[in-house]
Amino acid sequence: MAENEKRRLLLAAGGTGGHIWPALSFGSWINGRHPECEVGYICGSRPLELEIYRAAGVEPAVLPMEGSPLSGVGLRQRGRRLASLFSAYGAASGAIARFKPNAALLFGGYLSFPLIMACKRAGIRCAMHEQNARAGKVTRFAAKLGLDIYSGWKECLPLAPKDHLRTGVPVRDFELLSQREAWRKLVLSEEMPEGPKVVVFSGSLGSQSIKESICEIAASGEFLGWNFILPAVAEKMERRGGNVWLLPKVWEASLLYAAADMLVLRAGGSTLTEAGVLGIPALIIPWKGAADNHQYHNALSFVSENAGLIWTGDEGMDILASSLLRLKAMGRKGKGRGLYGQGNIICENLWSAVWSH
């Protein structure tokens, strides 16, 4: 297509924020850089999905699906999900007929099954974006069908290097406040204390174990002068032990990044990429329940190029403590390494790949 020719691009992402935020980030970048392209969105019917989209000011089309037809607890749930696949295919076909996209970019997860079939039937070119260093079931299925696979990391196992193109994971374009101003906004105008500021992300599904581990560490002698901020773990702001702040959900993620000297986070591809692009050293705790252990592979890919360490939880609290101290010693070494400052380049890469045919 010609550079400024009118076009429509359908972005499909559901499940958790790890799929949805990259789609929203790419769509926002397109709106700013390519106004000739109209962007449409489509998601599943889980309440969390709509909550994320609406927090970004986007109203997506919704498919009647709440999970993968390949998973589920018990025959009844699996049967219900399998039946929803057929109704979702019909809804996807209807959404495509109404929006009339020139192309569709699918961001993985269960939602992609019916979209792939509907796009093929309608003759719409579709491609997959894989945010993880180990490809999910749908991405592997799409690769076998011959779809283009755009990957977030240098590896996209078990695919061979020739079978995927690394573009990176699209991330939000943050304008960061000063650390002091971000702190004031996060903790209700309380004066910012001295000492390192550690922001702890536990993922959009939450994590009680990370919260408990951090609260235990924060109470030990060498960390009493540190400050730990944990968003999305409380109904309202709660202070623990003088140096732990438990916060409700914070949709303005730029405040959290601006407040952070260091991050503790799960190994979702989107959040890791944001840490790398912003150059913030990160201690990564991969979620063991992730399909095909993909979070561990993400963590390995991240630390090979960016300032970070891995703590799996099996090594014990002493290793967690020493890892945090090592992370502090890294300072701002994330700046100038790996993904640092690459946000716009990632979106440029993906845009070029989508329209290269």
N, C-alpha and C positions, 0 to 999 in steps of 0.2 A: 504494500500500500504506500501511496505517496506520504511524505512526512506530515503534512497538515490536513490530510484527508479525514473527513468525519468518519468516526468508527465507534463501535460499542464493544466493551469488554466486560464479560461476566466473571466475577470473582466468587468462588464457592468455598466456604470455610465454616466448619462447625466443630462441636466437641468442647474443647476448653480454649482458654486464651492463647495457648501455644500455637493453635492453628489460626485463630481468628485475628489476633493482633497483627501478624504479618500481612494478612489480606487487607485489613483496614489501613495499615501503614502504606502499603503499595498504592491502594486506592487514593489515599490522601495526597501522596506524591504525584500521582497522575493528574489529579484535579489542579494542582498548582503548576505543573510543568507542561501538561498537554490538555488544555481545555477543549481541544477538538475531539477528545475521547470521552464518551459518556460511560460511566462505571455503574454496574449493577451488582448487587450482592444477594447471596442466597445462603441460608443456614438451615439447621435442624430445629426441632421444636423443644429442646431442653430449655428451661427457664434461664439458666446461666448464659446460654448463647445470646438470647435476646437482650439480657441485661448488659452484656459487654457491647453489643452493637449499639444499643440505645445510649449507653454512656458516651459513645463516640459520635452521637448525633446521626446515626444511620438507621434506616428502617429497611431491613432486608426482606426478600421473599422467603417464605418458610416452607420447608418440606416436612411432611408428617412422619418424621423419624426421630427416635431418641437414643439410638445406639446401634452398634454394628450388628448385622444379622449373623455374623460369625461368632458372636459372643453372647453373653446373657446367662442368668442363673436359672437352671431348670428348663425342662422342655417347653413349659408354657410360655416363659419369657422369650425363649429363642424362637418359638413358633410365631409369637406376636411380632417380633422384630422382622422375621422373614416375610410375614404378610405385609408389614409396613413398607418393605422394599418395593413391592409392586405399586402401592399407592404413591410412594415417593417418586417412582419412575414417571407415573402419570403427571404428578405435580411438577416435576422437573421439565417434562416435555411442554407443559402449559406455560411455565415461566420462560422457557426459551422462545416459544412462539410469540409471547407478548413482548419480550425485550428485544428480540431479533439481534443477538450479538454477532459480531464478526469472528470472535474467538472467546474461549472460556479458559480460565486458569483455575485449577482446582488445588486447594491447599491441603489435601490429604484427609485422612480420617474416614469414618463410615459414610459420611455424606457423599463422598466422591463416587461410590458405586453407581447409584442411579443417574448421576450427572454424566458419567462416561457413556453410559448406554444411550441416554437421551441425546447427547451431542452427536454421537455416531449416527443415530437414526436421522437427525436433522441435518447432517452434513456440516456441522459446525466444528472447526478445528479446536481441539482441546489439548492442554498440556498439564502436567502435574508439577507442583512445587513441593519438595520434601524438605522439611525443616530440620530433620534429624540425620545424624551420621550413620544410623542404621535404618534403612527404609522400612516403612510399614507395609502391611499386607496389601493395601490398595495400591500403593506405589509399585510394588513388585508385580501386581496384576497388570497395572497400566503399562509397565515396561514390556511385559510379554505381549501386550496388544500393539506395541510399537509407538506408544505415545512418547513425546519428548519429556524427559525428566530433568527438572532444574533443581539443583541441590544446594543446601545451605553451607555445606562443609566440603573439605577436600575429599572425604570419603562418603559414600552412600551405599554401605554394605547391604546385601551381598552383590550389588551391581558392580560390574567392571567399570573402570574409569571411562571407557569409551561409550558407556551406556547412560551417562548422565553428564550434565554441564553445570559446573559450579557457578552460581550467580551470587550466593550469599542469601541470608534471611532478611527481608525488608523489615526495617524497624522505624519507630516513630522519630520524628524530627523534633528533638527537645530543645527548648530555650531555657537554660538553667539559671535560676536565681542564685544569689550568693548563698553560701552555706548557712549563714546566720539568718537570712530572710526565710529560707526554706524551713529551717528549724522552727522559727516563730510561727509559721503557718501550720506546721504539722502538729505541734504540741501546745497549741492555744496560747501563743504569746509568751510562754515561759522563757526566761533568759537561757541562752545556750550555754551549757556547762563546758568546762575544759575537758580535754582528753579525746581520744579517737572516737569517731562516730561510725557505728556498724549498723547498716540496714540489713535486715534479715527477711528475705522472701521465702515463703514456704510453698509457693505454687498456687494456682487458682483452685485446686482441690483442697488446699490447706494441709497442715502437718502438725499434729500434736507433738510428735517426737522431737522435731526441730525446736519448737517452742520450749519444751522441757529441758533440752540439752543446753540451750542458750541461757535460760534462767539459772541453771545450775552453775554454768561457767561464770556468769556475771557476778555471782555471789562469792567467788573465790578471790583471794587476796590480790593477785596480780592484775585482776580485771576490774577492781573496784573503781578505778579512775577512768574506765571506758564507759561508753554509752551505747546501748543497744535499742534499736527501734524495730518493732515487729508489726507490720501492717496486716490487716485482714485476719486478726486472731481474737478480736474482742468486739462487743456490741458498742462500747464507747471507750474513750481513752482511759487507760488504767496504768498507774505507775507501780512498779514492783521493785522493792529493795533499793530504791534511790537511783538506780542506773539502768533500769529497763522500762521502756515505754511500749505498752500494748495498745495498738490502734485498731479502729475499724477499717473497712476497705478504704483505700485511698486511690481514687480513679486518676488523680493527677500525678502520674508516676514521676514526672519531672521533679516534683518536690522531694521524692525519696532519693532519686539519684543525686540531686544537688546537695542533699544533707549528708551523703555518704562519703566517708574516707575509704571504706571497704564494704564489700557485700558478702553476705552468706546467702546462698540460693540453691534451689534445685537446678537440674540441668536441662530445662526446656530450651530448645534451640533459639527461640525468640529472645528470652531474657538474657541468655548467654551472649547473644550477638549485641544486645543493647549495652551490656557491661563492657564488651570489647570495643565497640564504637566509641563509648565515652571514656575508655581508658581507666576504668575503676578496677583495682585488683579484687579478685573474687575467690572465696572459698566455696567449693562446689560440693554439694551433698546429693549425689544421684539417687533418685527414687527407685527403690528396688522393685517396685511393682510395675514399672514401665514395661510395655510390651517389648519383647526381644531385648530387654536390657538396653534400650536405645539411649537412655539418659547417661549411662556410663560411657557409651561411645561418644556422645556429645561432649562430655566432660574431657575425655582424652583429646578430642580434636581441639577443644578450646585451649587447654593448657599447653598444647604443642606450639601455639602461635601467640598466646596472650598471657598476661600476668595473672596467674591463678594456681590454686592447689586443689587437690581432691581429698575429701574425707568421707569414707563410705559409711561410717557409723560403727563398723566392726572393730576398729582399732582402739576404741576406748576414749575416755574423756581426756586423758593426758595428751594424746595425739591431737585431739581437737584444740586443746589449749596451746600446744606448741605450734600448730598450724596457724592459728590466729596471730601469734607473735611473729611468725615468719611472714605472714601476709602484711602485717604492719611495717616490717622492715623493707618490703617492696616499695613502700611509698607510692609515688605516682608513676611507677615503671610501666604501667599499662599504656601511658601516652607515648605515641611513637612506635608502638608494636602492633603486629597482627592486624586486627580489624579497626584500629583507632582511626576515627575520622572518615570511615568508609561508607557512612549511611547513604549519601546521595549516589555514590558509585554503585552500590548494591542495587538500588532501584533502576539506575540507568542500564545496568547489565541485564536485569530481568525484563525491562521494557524492550530492549533490543532483541532479546531472545524470543519473546512472545510474537513479535511482528517480523521476525526474520524470514518467514515463509511467504 
